[in-house]
Amino acid sequence: MQKLMTTGEIAKLLQGKVLGDAALSIQSLAKIEEAGPKDLSFIANPKYVRFLDESRAGAILVGPGIARKAGTVIVVDNPYLSFVKLFEVFFPEVREVAIGVHAAAVVDKTAELGEGVAIGACCVIEAGAKIGADTILYPNTHVGRDAEIGKQCIVYSNVSLRYGVRIGDRVVIQNGAVIGSDGFGFAAESNVFRKIPQVGIVVIEDDVEIGANTTIDRATLGQTRICRGTKIDNLCQIAHNVTIGEHCVIAAQTGIAGSTAIGNRCQLGGQVGIVGHLKIGDGAMFAAQTGVSNNVAAGTVVSGSPSRPIAHWKRIEASLNRLPELLKRVRELEKQLESQSATVDEKSS
């Protein structure tokens, strides 16, 4: 059944103000380009203001000072955040795994399950594992020996949580992620690589989200740690003994080598690569495909490979575009100099 709310009710929920029809019925949310008369959309980016009067949306969330020639708007402080809050209202979560343990799951008798847990089909929970209250494990999840998962977590299908890992509360782990795989450690011995045992653990703090098919390696000794509130996208590689601070965001296909320490509130674009044993300061930002081989100070914005402060990198990129022309001019100048030199030689002889 679809959720129906009036624009007045939505404005009250979001602590906003209706300009237009406060009795208009809204039944869903939609993109500004695709919205219809019963849909609510939003405009947060100035480049989309052109859609304000073109859109067929019944109502549009906007920031202060934005009006619509014809149609209804709801004025809020942060249109994007307000729109996200409405997702929980119009698209409530559907529980796909029933509370309790599925008959096809395998749970060791020494494992501890909190109240309200939901364990899907073909899950395996090993000896000594602990699952907190109201946590959901989707089918085919593996929880290793002595691993711990906190309260109200969601672990999707085909996730592997290996032995001893510790997961905090309200953590979301998307399909296929592997937490606690062996770190990549080998020692050369007579031209043969000998495996170094990886006996540390992984600690994931509260409110972290980990994307599909991301891998987080256990420490050689000690901990690999992802601090609270951090969000990691799909297909990322976090190596052994890495520490990632609080409330960082890390986009897809990023790789972070062993023993690097990343501060709080850092932002890493897609396909960023960071070598091992570096220190990244709080609030540092990395453009997509940045290759980082040196420590980065707090608050620095870098790009390129090797990484450079972004203003310097932009100048380099602008110069590169002019290289063919500059090379042509240099060759012409060399020819002129050669010609002048030949003339001088003729005169002197």
HELIX and SHEET records of a PDB file:
HELIX    1   1 THR A    7  LEU A   14  1                                   8    
HELIX    2   2 PRO A   46  PHE A   51  5                                   6    
HELIX    3   3 PRO A   79  PHE A   90  1                                  12    
HELIX    4   4 ILE A  310  ASN A  321  1                                  12    
HELIX    5   5 LEU A  323  SER A  348  1                                  26    
SHEET    1   A 2 MET A   5  THR A   6  0                                        
SHEET    2   A 2 SER A  25  ILE A  26 -1                                        
SHEET    1   B 5 LYS A  17  LEU A  19  0                                        
SHEET    2   B 5 THR A  72  VAL A  75 -1                                        
SHEET    3   B 5 ALA A  59  VAL A  62  1                                        
SHEET    4   B 5 ASP A  39  PHE A  42  1                                        
SHEET    5   B 5 SER A  28  LEU A  29  1                                        
SHEET    1   C12 GLY A 100  VAL A 101  0                                        
SHEET    2   C12 ALA A 118  ILE A 119  1                                        
SHEET    3   C12 ILE A 136  LEU A 137  1                                        
SHEET    4   C12 ILE A 154  VAL A 155  1                                        
SHEET    5   C12 VAL A 172  ILE A 173  1                                        
SHEET    6   C12 GLU A 209  ILE A 210  1                                        
SHEET    7   C12 LYS A 231  ILE A 232  1                                        
SHEET    8   C12 VAL A 249  ILE A 250  1                                        
SHEET    9   C12 GLN A 267  LEU A 268  1                                        
SHEET   10   C12 MET A 285  PHE A 286  1                                        
SHEET   11   C12 VAL A 301  SER A 303  1                                        
SHEET   12   C12 ARG A 308  PRO A 309 -1                                        
SHEET    1   D10 VAL A 106  VAL A 107  0                                        
SHEET    2   D10 VAL A 124  ILE A 125  1                                        
SHEET    3   D10 HIS A 142  VAL A 143  1                                        
SHEET    4   D10 SER A 160  LEU A 161  1                                        
SHEET    5   D10 VAL A 178  SER A 181  1                                        
SHEET    6   D10 THR A 215  ASP A 217  1                                        
SHEET    7   D10 GLN A 237  ILE A 238  1                                        
SHEET    8   D10 GLY A 255  ILE A 256  1                                        
SHEET    9   D10 GLY A 273  ILE A 274  1                                        
SHEET   10   D10 GLY A 291  VAL A 292  1                                        
SHEET    1   E 9 GLU A 112  LEU A 113  0                                        
SHEET    2   E 9 LYS A 130  ILE A 131  1                                        
SHEET    3   E 9 GLU A 148  ILE A 149  1                                        
SHEET    4   E 9 ARG A 166  ILE A 167  1                                        
SHEET    5   E 9 ILE A 201  ILE A 204  1                                        
SHEET    6   E 9 GLN A 223  ILE A 226  1                                        
SHEET    7   E 9 THR A 243  ILE A 244  1                                        
SHEET    8   E 9 ALA A 261  ILE A 262  1                                        
SHEET    9   E 9 LYS A 279  ILE A 280  1                                        
SHEET    1   F 2 PHE A 186  GLU A 189  0                                        
SHEET    2   F 2 VAL A 192  LYS A 195 -1                                        
END                                                                             
